[in-house]
Amino acid sequence: MKKIFLMVAIIATSFVQYGFAQTDYAGHQTQAVALLPLYYNIKDALVSGDAKLAASKSQEFVNAVKNTDAKVIGETNKKALLEHAGKLAKSKDLKIEREHFAGLSTGMIALAKASKLSAEPVYQMYCPMKKSNWLSSEKAVKNPYYGSAMLTCGNVVETKK
């Protein structure tokens, strides 16, 4: 009887641990998913040419990344995201912000390839003039690297569903 009780206890414990592992992963995945809308806010501010808003939205992004577990986004990627978003947040110069947005986009694209960040399609765009990519929630090109000067410069290179 003791052996049966011990076996039931071991099996029950393994199921409970498995359940916690799933909840933990789901919570981490939610952290990564929360970064995408914040990234889109930065992109939209750069499209509109609003340096102050881009800096403000970048600071929100930095705060979110700091609260995201490195296991979810990778230690190296977390450092890169913090570096570029941090520099973008400290700048008030649109040209400098757009330079750092390229690095920020590289990190976000890596994250989008590693995990599903949205139930909606995520479009990876490419600007041939800047030779840089970015992510967008819409298929229509709105270039954050040149804003109104070359708003529709670029094309969709990949769609993540």
TIRO-2110 file (N, C-alpha, C; in Angstrom, 1 decimal):
// TIRO-2110
0.8, -1.2, 0.0, N, 1, A
0.0, 0.0, 0.0, CA, 1, A
0.9, 1.3, 0.0, C, 1, A
2.0, 1.2, 0.8, N, 2, A
2.9, 2.4, 0.8, CA, 2, A
3.5, 2.6, -0.5, C, 2, A
3.8, 1.5, -1.3, N, 3, A
4.4, 1.7, -2.6, CA, 3, A
3.4, 2.4, -3.6, C, 3, A
2.2, 2.0, -3.5, N, 4, A
1.2, 2.6, -4.4, CA, 4, A
1.0, 4.1, -4.0, C, 4, A
0.9, 4.4, -2.7, N, 5, A
0.8, 5.8, -2.3, CA, 5, A
2.0, 6.6, -2.8, C, 5, A
3.2, 6.0, -2.7, N, 6, A
4.4, 6.7, -3.1, CA, 6, A
4.4, 7.0, -4.6, C, 6, A
4.0, 6.0, -5.4, N, 7, A
3.9, 6.1, -6.9, CA, 7, A
2.9, 7.2, -7.2, C, 7, A
1.7, 7.2, -6.6, N, 8, A
0.7, 8.3, -6.9, CA, 8, A
1.3, 9.7, -6.5, C, 8, A
2.0, 9.8, -5.4, N, 9, A
2.6, 11.0, -5.0, CA, 9, A
3.6, 11.5, -6.0, C, 9, A
4.4, 10.6, -6.5, N, 10, A
5.5, 11.0, -7.5, CA, 10, A
4.8, 11.4, -8.8, C, 10, A
3.8, 10.7, -9.3, N, 11, A
3.1, 11.1, -10.5, CA, 11, A
2.4, 12.4, -10.3, C, 11, A
1.7, 12.6, -9.2, N, 12, A
1.0, 13.9, -9.0, CA, 12, A
2.0, 15.0, -8.9, C, 12, A
3.1, 14.9, -8.3, N, 13, A
4.1, 15.9, -8.2, CA, 13, A
4.6, 16.3, -9.6, C, 13, A
4.9, 15.3, -10.5, N, 14, A
5.4, 15.6, -11.8, CA, 14, A
4.4, 16.4, -12.6, C, 14, A
3.1, 16.1, -12.5, N, 15, A
2.0, 16.8, -13.2, CA, 15, A
2.0, 18.3, -12.7, C, 15, A
2.1, 18.5, -11.4, N, 16, A
2.0, 19.8, -10.8, CA, 16, A
3.2, 20.6, -11.3, C, 16, A
4.4, 20.1, -11.3, N, 17, A
5.6, 20.8, -11.8, CA, 17, A
5.4, 21.1, -13.3, C, 17, A
4.9, 20.2, -14.1, N, 18, A
4.7, 20.4, -15.5, CA, 18, A
3.7, 21.6, -15.7, C, 18, A
2.6, 21.6, -14.9, N, 19, A
1.7, 22.7, -15.0, CA, 19, A
2.3, 24.1, -14.6, C, 19, A
3.1, 24.1, -13.6, N, 20, A
3.8, 25.4, -13.3, CA, 20, A
4.8, 25.8, -14.4, C, 20, A
5.4, 24.8, -15.0, N, 21, A
6.3, 25.2, -16.1, CA, 21, A
5.6, 25.8, -17.2, C, 21, A
4.4, 25.3, -17.6, N, 22, A
3.6, 25.9, -18.6, CA, 22, A
3.2, 27.3, -18.3, C, 22, A
2.7, 27.5, -17.1, N, 23, A
2.2, 28.8, -16.7, CA, 23, A
3.4, 29.8, -16.7, C, 23, A
4.6, 29.4, -16.3, N, 24, A
5.7, 30.2, -16.2, CA, 24, A
6.1, 30.6, -17.7, C, 24, A
6.1, 29.6, -18.6, N, 25, A
6.5, 30.0, -20.0, CA, 25, A
5.4, 30.9, -20.6, C, 25, A
4.2, 30.6, -20.3, N, 26, A
3.1, 31.5, -20.9, CA, 26, A
3.3, 32.9, -20.4, C, 26, A
3.6, 33.1, -19.1, N, 27, A
3.8, 34.4, -18.6, CA, 27, A
5.0, 35.1, -19.3, C, 27, A
6.1, 34.4, -19.5, N, 28, A
7.2, 34.9, -20.2, CA, 28, A
6.9, 35.3, -21.6, C, 28, A
6.1, 34.4, -22.3, N, 29, A
5.7, 34.7, -23.6, CA, 29, A
4.9, 36.0, -23.7, C, 29, A
4.1, 36.2, -22.7, N, 30, A
3.3, 37.5, -22.7, CA, 30, A
4.2, 38.7, -22.6, C, 30, A
5.3, 38.6, -21.8, N, 31, A
6.3, 39.7, -21.7, CA, 31, A
6.8, 40.0, -23.1, C, 31, A
7.2, 39.0, -23.9, N, 32, A
7.7, 39.3, -25.2, CA, 32, A
6.7, 39.9, -26.1, C, 32, A
5.4, 39.4, -26.1, N, 33, A
4.3, 39.9, -26.9, CA, 33, A
4.1, 41.4, -26.6, C, 33, A
4.2, 41.8, -25.4, N, 34, A
4.0, 43.2, -24.9, CA, 34, A
4.9, 44.2, -25.6, C, 34, A
6.1, 43.7, -26.0, N, 35, A
7.1, 44.6, -26.6, CA, 35, A
6.7, 45.1, -28.0, C, 35, A
6.0, 44.3, -28.8, N, 36, A
5.7, 44.6, -30.1, CA, 36, A
4.9, 45.9, -30.3, C, 36, A
3.8, 46.1, -29.5, N, 37, A
3.0, 47.4, -29.7, CA, 37, A
3.9, 48.6, -29.2, C, 37, A
4.8, 48.4, -28.3, N, 38, A
5.6, 49.5, -27.9, CA, 38, A
6.6, 49.9, -29.0, C, 38, A
7.1, 48.8, -29.7, N, 39, A
8.0, 49.1, -30.8, CA, 39, A
7.2, 49.8, -31.9, C, 39, A
6.0, 49.4, -32.2, N, 40, A
5.2, 50.0, -33.2, CA, 40, A
5.0, 51.5, -32.9, C, 40, A
4.8, 51.9, -31.6, N, 41, A
4.7, 53.3, -31.2, CA, 41, A
5.9, 54.1, -31.6, C, 41, A
7.1, 53.5, -31.4, N, 42, A
8.3, 54.2, -31.7, CA, 42, A
8.4, 54.4, -33.2, C, 42, A
8.1, 53.3, -34.0, N, 43, A
8.1, 53.4, -35.4, CA, 43, A
7.1, 54.5, -35.9, C, 43, A
5.9, 54.5, -35.4, N, 44, A
4.9, 55.5, -35.8, CA, 44, A
5.4, 56.9, -35.5, C, 44, A
6.1, 57.1, -34.4, N, 45, A
6.6, 58.5, -34.0, CA, 45, A
7.7, 58.9, -35.0, C, 45, A
8.5, 57.9, -35.5, N, 46, A
9.5, 58.2, -36.4, CA, 46, A
8.9, 58.5, -37.8, C, 46, A
7.9, 57.8, -38.2, N, 47, A
7.2, 58.0, -39.5, CA, 47, A
6.7, 59.4, -39.5, C, 47, A
6.1, 59.9, -38.4, N, 48, A
5.5, 61.2, -38.3, CA, 48, A
6.6, 62.3, -38.1, C, 48, A
7.8, 61.9, -37.9, N, 49, A
8.9, 62.9, -37.7, CA, 49, A
8.9, 63.6, -36.3, C, 49, A
8.3, 62.9, -35.3, N, 50, A
8.2, 63.5, -34.0, CA, 50, A
9.3, 62.9, -33.1, C, 50, A
10.4, 63.7, -33.0, N, 51, A
11.6, 63.2, -32.2, CA, 51, A
11.2, 63.1, -30.7, C, 51, A
10.5, 64.0, -30.2, N, 52, A
10.2, 64.0, -28.8, CA, 52, A
9.3, 62.8, -28.4, C, 52, A
8.3, 62.5, -29.2, N, 53, A
7.4, 61.4, -29.0, CA, 53, A
8.2, 60.1, -29.2, C, 53, A
9.1, 60.0, -30.1, N, 54, A
9.9, 58.8, -30.4, CA, 54, A
10.8, 58.5, -29.1, C, 54, A
11.3, 59.6, -28.5, N, 55, A
12.2, 59.4, -27.3, CA, 55, A
11.3, 58.9, -26.2, C, 55, A
10.1, 59.5, -26.0, N, 56, A
9.2, 59.1, -24.9, CA, 56, A
8.8, 57.7, -25.1, C, 56, A
8.4, 57.3, -26.3, N, 57, A
8.0, 55.9, -26.5, CA, 57, A
9.1, 54.9, -26.3, C, 57, A
10.3, 55.4, -26.7, N, 58, A
11.5, 54.5, -26.5, CA, 58, A
11.8, 54.3, -25.0, C, 58, A
11.5, 55.3, -24.2, N, 59, A
11.7, 55.1, -22.7, CA, 59, A
10.7, 54.0, -22.2, C, 59, A
9.5, 54.1, -22.7, N, 60, A
8.5, 53.1, -22.3, CA, 60, A
9.0, 51.7, -22.7, C, 60, A
9.6, 51.6, -23.9, N, 61, A
10.1, 50.3, -24.4, CA, 61, A
11.2, 49.8, -23.5, C, 61, A
12.1, 50.7, -23.2, N, 62, A
13.3, 50.4, -22.3, CA, 62, A
12.7, 49.8, -21.0, C, 62, A
11.8, 50.5, -20.4, N, 63, A
11.2, 50.0, -19.1, CA, 63, A
10.6, 48.6, -19.3, C, 63, A
9.9, 48.3, -20.4, N, 64, A
9.3, 47.0, -20.6, CA, 64, A
10.4, 46.0, -20.8, C, 64, A
11.4, 46.3, -21.5, N, 65, A
12.5, 45.3, -21.8, CA, 65, A
13.2, 45.0, -20.5, C, 65, A
13.4, 46.0, -19.6, N, 66, A
14.1, 45.7, -18.3, CA, 66, A
13.3, 44.8, -17.5, C, 66, A
11.9, 44.8, -17.6, N, 67, A
11.1, 43.9, -16.9, CA, 67, A
10.8, 42.6, -17.6, C, 67, A
11.4, 42.3, -18.7, N, 68, A
11.3, 41.1, -19.4, CA, 68, A
12.4, 40.1, -19.1, C, 68, A
12.1, 38.9, -18.8, N, 69, A
13.1, 37.9, -18.5, CA, 69, A
14.0, 37.7, -19.6, C, 69, A
15.3, 37.6, -19.4, N, 70, A
16.3, 37.4, -20.5, CA, 70, A
16.1, 36.1, -21.1, C, 70, A
15.5, 35.1, -20.4, N, 71, A
15.3, 33.8, -21.0, CA, 71, A
14.3, 33.8, -22.2, C, 71, A
13.5, 34.8, -22.1, N, 72, A
12.4, 35.0, -23.2, CA, 72, A
13.0, 35.6, -24.5, C, 72, A
13.8, 36.6, -24.3, N, 73, A
14.3, 37.3, -25.5, CA, 73, A
15.8, 37.1, -25.7, C, 73, A
16.5, 36.3, -24.9, N, 74, A
17.9, 36.1, -25.0, CA, 74, A
18.7, 37.2, -24.4, C, 74, A
19.7, 36.8, -23.7, N, 75, A
20.6, 37.8, -23.0, CA, 75, A
21.2, 38.8, -23.9, C, 75, A
21.7, 38.3, -25.0, N, 76, A
22.4, 39.2, -26.0, CA, 76, A
21.4, 40.1, -26.7, C, 76, A
20.3, 39.6, -27.0, N, 77, A
19.2, 40.4, -27.7, CA, 77, A
18.7, 41.4, -26.7, C, 77, A
18.5, 41.1, -25.4, N, 78, A
18.0, 42.0, -24.4, CA, 78, A
19.0, 43.2, -24.3, C, 78, A
20.3, 42.9, -24.3, N, 79, A
21.3, 44.0, -24.2, CA, 79, A
21.2, 44.9, -25.4, C, 79, A
21.1, 44.3, -26.6, N, 80, A
21.0, 45.1, -27.8, CA, 80, A
19.8, 46.0, -27.8, C, 80, A
18.6, 45.4, -27.5, N, 81, A
17.4, 46.2, -27.4, CA, 81, A
17.5, 47.3, -26.4, C, 81, A
18.1, 47.0, -25.3, N, 82, A
18.3, 48.1, -24.3, CA, 82, A
19.2, 49.2, -24.8, C, 82, A
20.3, 48.8, -25.4, N, 83, A
21.3, 49.7, -25.9, CA, 83, A
20.7, 50.7, -26.9, C, 83, A
20.0, 50.1, -27.9, N, 84, A
19.5, 51.0, -29.0, CA, 84, A
18.3, 51.8, -28.5, C, 84, A
17.4, 51.2, -27.8, N, 85, A
16.2, 51.9, -27.3, CA, 85, A
16.6, 53.0, -26.3, C, 85, A
17.6, 52.7, -25.5, N, 86, A
18.1, 53.6, -24.5, CA, 86, A
18.7, 54.8, -25.2, C, 86, A
19.5, 54.6, -26.2, N, 87, A
20.1, 55.7, -26.9, CA, 87, A
19.1, 56.6, -27.7, C, 87, A
18.1, 55.9, -28.2, N, 88, A
17.0, 56.5, -28.9, CA, 88, A
16.2, 57.4, -27.9, C, 88, A
16.0, 56.8, -26.7, N, 89, A
15.2, 57.6, -25.6, CA, 89, A
16.0, 58.8, -25.1, C, 89, A
17.3, 58.8, -25.2, N, 90, A
18.1, 60.0, -24.7, CA, 90, A
18.2, 61.0, -25.8, C, 90, A
17.9, 60.7, -27.0, N, 91, A
18.2, 61.6, -28.1, CA, 91, A
17.0, 62.5, -28.3, C, 91, A
17.2, 63.7, -28.8, N, 92, A
16.1, 64.6, -29.3, CA, 92, A
16.3, 64.9, -30.8, C, 92, A
17.3, 64.2, -31.4, N, 93, A
17.7, 64.4, -32.8, CA, 93, A
17.1, 63.3, -33.6, C, 93, A
16.2, 63.7, -34.5, N, 94, A
15.5, 62.7, -35.4, CA, 94, A
16.5, 61.8, -36.1, C, 94, A
17.5, 62.4, -36.7, N, 95, A
18.5, 61.6, -37.5, CA, 95, A
19.2, 60.5, -36.6, C, 95, A
19.6, 60.9, -35.4, N, 96, A
20.2, 59.9, -34.5, CA, 96, A
19.2, 58.9, -34.1, C, 96, A
18.0, 59.3, -33.8, N, 97, A
16.9, 58.3, -33.4, CA, 97, A
16.7, 57.3, -34.5, C, 97, A
16.7, 57.7, -35.7, N, 98, A
16.5, 56.8, -36.8, CA, 98, A
17.7, 55.9, -37.0, C, 98, A
18.9, 56.3, -36.7, N, 99, A
20.0, 55.4, -36.7, CA, 99, A
19.9, 54.3, -35.7, C, 99, A
19.5, 54.6, -34.5, N, 100, A
19.3, 53.6, -33.5, CA, 100, A
18.1, 52.8, -33.7, C, 100, A
17.1, 53.3, -34.4, N, 101, A
15.9, 52.5, -34.7, CA, 101, A
16.3, 51.3, -35.6, C, 101, A
17.3, 51.4, -36.4, N, 102, A
17.8, 50.3, -37.3, CA, 102, A
18.3, 49.2, -36.4, C, 102, A
19.1, 49.5, -35.4, N, 103, A
19.6, 48.5, -34.4, CA, 103, A
18.5, 47.9, -33.6, C, 103, A
17.5, 48.7, -33.2, N, 104, A
16.4, 48.3, -32.4, CA, 104, A
15.5, 47.3, -33.3, C, 104, A
15.4, 47.6, -34.5, N, 105, A
14.6, 46.8, -35.4, CA, 105, A
15.3, 45.4, -35.7, C, 105, A
16.6, 45.4, -35.7, N, 106, A
17.3, 44.1, -35.9, CA, 106, A
17.0, 43.2, -34.7, C, 106, A
17.0, 43.7, -33.5, N, 107, A
16.7, 42.9, -32.3, CA, 107, A
15.2, 42.5, -32.3, C, 107, A
14.3, 43.3, -32.7, N, 108, A
12.9, 43.0, -32.7, CA, 108, A
12.6, 41.9, -33.8, C, 108, A
13.3, 42.0, -34.9, N, 109, A
13.1, 41.0, -36.0, CA, 109, A
13.6, 39.7, -35.5, C, 109, A
14.7, 39.7, -34.8, N, 110, A
15.2, 38.4, -34.3, CA, 110, A
14.2, 37.8, -33.3, C, 110, A
13.6, 38.7, -32.5, N, 111, A
12.6, 38.2, -31.5, CA, 111, A
11.4, 37.7, -32.2, C, 111, A
10.9, 38.4, -33.2, N, 112, A
9.7, 38.0, -34.0, CA, 112, A
10.0, 36.6, -34.7, C, 112, A
11.2, 36.4, -35.1, N, 113, A
11.5, 35.1, -35.7, CA, 113, A
11.5, 34.0, -34.7, C, 113, A
11.9, 34.3, -33.5, N, 114, A
12.1, 33.3, -32.4, CA, 114, A
10.8, 32.9, -31.7, C, 114, A
9.8, 33.9, -31.7, N, 115, A
8.5, 33.6, -31.1, CA, 115, A
7.4, 34.4, -31.7, C, 115, A
6.2, 33.9, -31.5, N, 116, A
5.0, 34.5, -32.1, CA, 116, A
4.7, 35.7, -31.2, C, 116, A
4.8, 36.9, -31.8, N, 117, A
4.5, 38.1, -31.0, CA, 117, A
3.1, 38.7, -31.2, C, 117, A
2.4, 38.2, -32.1, N, 118, A
1.1, 38.8, -32.4, CA, 118, A
0.2, 37.7, -33.1, C, 118, A
-1.1, 37.8, -32.8, N, 119, A
-2.1, 37.0, -33.4, CA, 119, A
-2.3, 37.5, -34.9, C, 119, A
-2.0, 38.8, -35.1, N, 120, A
-2.2, 39.5, -36.4, CA, 120, A
-0.8, 39.3, -37.1, C, 120, A
-0.9, 39.4, -38.5, N, 121, A
0.4, 39.3, -39.2, CA, 121, A
1.3, 40.4, -38.9, C, 121, A
2.6, 40.1, -38.9, N, 122, A
3.7, 41.1, -38.7, CA, 122, A
4.5, 41.1, -39.9, C, 122, A
4.6, 42.3, -40.5, N, 123, A
5.2, 42.5, -41.8, CA, 123, A
6.7, 43.0, -41.6, C, 123, A
7.6, 42.3, -42.2, N, 124, A
9.0, 42.8, -42.1, CA, 124, A
9.2, 43.6, -43.4, C, 124, A
9.6, 44.8, -43.2, N, 125, A
9.8, 45.8, -44.4, CA, 125, A
11.3, 46.0, -44.6, C, 125, A
11.6, 46.4, -45.8, N, 126, A
13.0, 46.7, -46.1, CA, 126, A
13.1, 48.1, -46.9, C, 126, A
14.0, 48.9, -46.4, N, 127, A
14.2, 50.2, -47.1, CA, 127, A
15.5, 50.1, -47.9, C, 127, A
15.5, 50.1, -49.2, N, 128, A
16.7, 49.9, -50.0, CA, 128, A
17.6, 51.2, -49.9, C, 128, A
17.1, 52.3, -49.6, N, 129, A
17.9, 53.5, -49.4, CA, 129, A
18.8, 53.4, -48.1, C, 129, A
18.1, 53.0, -47.1, N, 130, A
18.8, 52.9, -45.8, CA, 130, A
19.5, 51.5, -45.6, C, 130, A
19.1, 50.6, -46.4, N, 131, A
19.6, 49.2, -46.3, CA, 131, A
19.3, 48.6, -44.9, C, 131, A
18.1, 48.9, -44.5, N, 132, A
17.7, 48.4, -43.1, CA, 132, A
16.2, 48.0, -43.2, C, 132, A
15.9, 47.1, -42.2, N, 133, A
14.6, 46.5, -42.1, CA, 133, A
13.8, 47.2, -40.9, C, 133, A
12.5, 46.9, -40.9, N, 134, A
11.7, 47.3, -39.7, CA, 134, A
10.5, 46.4, -39.7, C, 134, A
9.7, 46.4, -38.6, N, 135, A
8.5, 45.6, -38.5, CA, 135, A
7.3, 46.6, -38.6, C, 135, A
6.2, 46.1, -39.2, N, 136, A
5.0, 46.9, -39.2, CA, 136, A
3.8, 46.0, -39.0, C, 136, A
2.7, 46.6, -38.5, N, 137, A
1.5, 45.8, -38.4, CA, 137, A
0.6, 45.9, -39.6, C, 137, A
1.0, 46.7, -40.6, N, 138, A
0.2, 46.9, -41.8, CA, 138, A
1.1, 46.7, -43.0, C, 138, A
0.5, 46.2, -44.1, N, 139, A
1.2, 45.9, -45.3, CA, 139, A
1.6, 47.2, -46.1, C, 139, A
0.9, 48.3, -45.9, N, 140, A
1.2, 49.5, -46.6, CA, 140, A
2.6, 50.1, -46.0, C, 140, A
3.5, 50.5, -46.9, N, 141, A
4.8, 51.0, -46.4, CA, 141, A
4.7, 52.4, -45.9, C, 141, A
5.2, 52.6, -44.7, N, 142, A
5.3, 53.9, -44.1, CA, 142, A
6.7, 53.9, -43.5, C, 142, A
7.7, 54.5, -44.2, N, 143, A
9.1, 54.4, -43.9, CA, 143, A
9.5, 55.2, -42.6, C, 143, A
9.9, 54.6, -41.5, N, 144, A
10.3, 55.3, -40.4, CA, 144, A
11.7, 56.0, -40.5, C, 144, A
12.5, 55.5, -41.5, N, 145, A
13.9, 56.0, -41.6, CA, 145, A
13.9, 57.4, -42.4, C, 145, A
12.9, 57.7, -43.2, N, 146, A
12.9, 58.9, -43.9, CA, 146, A
11.6, 59.7, -43.7, C, 146, A
10.6, 59.1, -43.1, N, 147, A
9.4, 59.8, -42.8, CA, 147, A
8.7, 60.4, -44.1, C, 147, A
8.3, 61.6, -44.0, N, 148, A
7.6, 62.2, -45.1, CA, 148, A
8.4, 62.5, -46.4, C, 148, A
9.8, 62.5, -46.2, N, 149, A
10.7, 62.7, -47.4, CA, 149, A
10.6, 61.5, -48.3, C, 149, A
10.4, 60.3, -47.8, N, 150, A
10.3, 59.1, -48.7, CA, 150, A
9.3, 58.1, -48.0, C, 150, A
8.1, 58.5, -47.7, N, 151, A
7.2, 57.8, -46.9, CA, 151, A
6.9, 56.4, -47.4, C, 151, A
6.8, 56.2, -48.7, N, 152, A
6.5, 54.9, -49.3, CA, 152, A
7.7, 54.1, -49.8, C, 152, A
8.9, 54.6, -49.5, N, 153, A
10.1, 53.9, -50.0, CA, 153, A
10.2, 52.6, -49.2, C, 153, A
10.2, 51.5, -49.8, N, 154, A
10.4, 50.2, -49.2, CA, 154, A
9.4, 49.1, -49.7, C, 154, A
9.6, 47.9, -49.2, N, 155, A
8.7, 46.9, -49.6, CA, 155, A
8.7, 45.8, -48.5, C, 155, A
7.6, 45.0, -48.6, N, 156, A
7.5, 43.8, -47.6, CA, 156, A
8.4, 42.7, -48.1, C, 156, A
9.2, 42.2, -47.2, N, 157, A
10.1, 41.1, -47.5, CA, 157, A
9.7, 39.8, -46.9, C, 157, A
8.9, 39.9, -45.8, N, 158, A
8.5, 38.7, -45.1, CA, 158, A
7.2, 39.0, -44.3, C, 158, A
6.3, 38.0, -44.2, N, 159, A
5.1, 38.2, -43.4, CA, 159, A
5.2, 37.0, -42.4, C, 159, A
5.1, 37.4, -41.1, N, 160, A
5.1, 36.4, -40.0, CA, 160, A
3.6, 36.3, -39.5, C, 160, A
3.1, 35.1, -39.6, N, 161, A
1.7, 35.0, -39.2, CA, 161, A
1.6, 34.2, -37.9, C, 161, A
END
